[in-house]
Amino acid sequence: MRRVFKFLGWTFGILAVVLLAAFLWLRNSPYWAGITLFADAHRAENFRTMDRIFPYRAVPRGADVWAFTTAPRPLPETYAFGAETRDLAGFLARTETTGLLVVHDGAITHESYRLGADEAALFTSWSVAKSVLSALIGIAVEEGHIASIRDPIGQYVPGLAGSGYAAVPIEDALTMSSGVDFNEDYDDPRSDINMLFFRAMAFGTPIEDSIAALQSIRAPGEFNAYVSADTMALGLVLEAATGETVADYLSSRLWAPMGAEADATWSTDRTGREIALCCLNATLRDYARFGRLFLEGGARDGVQIVPADWVHASVNPQAPHLQPGDNPASDWVFGYGYKWWIPEDPRGDFTAIGVWGQYVYVDPARAVVIVKTSTDPLFDDNDHETIAAFRAIAAATTGE
């Protein structure tokens, strides 16, 4: 019996040493940041240092910066939400804001950083990148790389010929109306969105392979359902049509021409392909420049960068299933254009939105652009309140 206990003692001792060594190796490996990506204690730092966690491609800036002037104005102390008057400072803290930038008529009226961030940080976009990808598709159409947005995706990406995307028109992927079956539930560890990232980063499975396995559940162009895979498919279209990587095309056609002041990066899978559905990393000021470009109809100082008709179509959805409000043909109450959201009670404003509370908000009537980055765990519940806060900030910025 003593021998048995001695054997068990040695066995458990060796096992404990092995487990401790494995933990210490993992703790000091590049995988640790990925494992703790969304942990409360790490989110703020991770979201501004994504290049430590994922491989990436550089997005070089150009030499000619689109300068902002400064004209400081105080933020409003309160805003109306529903029947309540709420405290703006409390809202910014509650939603774990890491950066807030307000621009009016090309002048920065407010700029602040929190939770360890500063103006040089490259904040991850999450799905705000979808709006950037849409602009690149519009440029590719203008340049003749894409003949028509009614072309099927499979015409450009043979690797998707057997998937649900084969016959989906490019336009229906732009409006999240592909009809492809995709589970976007971030709380479900086995959802399509989570497994896409897990397979890509843990096993090196090309994201294209995950997209190619998806099938349709309804005809395209009938129902607006948020499917991030639609944007990944569009990234593959852009790459195939132009012969350039998404990052290179962004740099040469948009980032440099619009006058970004800092190089950006775009996270990739382990094969080196940009994760087009998210994961652009840039400064707040450069996100604001992108918003300003759409504020000014796609032009910088009178030079057209994104086609004006594309900008208009992107933020003025026409099809019934894309309209804001209580819409039986949509899975959310915000309207949807070409990767831009239209809030309820439309006032001409529109916004790019990323999970965890990333926003590029544009109010053309007031010539205001607002960028907010966050690590908000209740981001799904706070979109409506965020729009209310933005509208109050825009009104106060213009003296209303």
Order of alpha helices (4+ residues) and beta strands (2+ residues): alpha-alpha-alpha-beta-beta-beta-beta-alpha-beta-beta-beta-alpha-alpha-alpha-alpha-alpha-alpha-alpha-beta-beta-alpha-beta-beta-alpha-beta-beta-beta-beta-beta-alpha
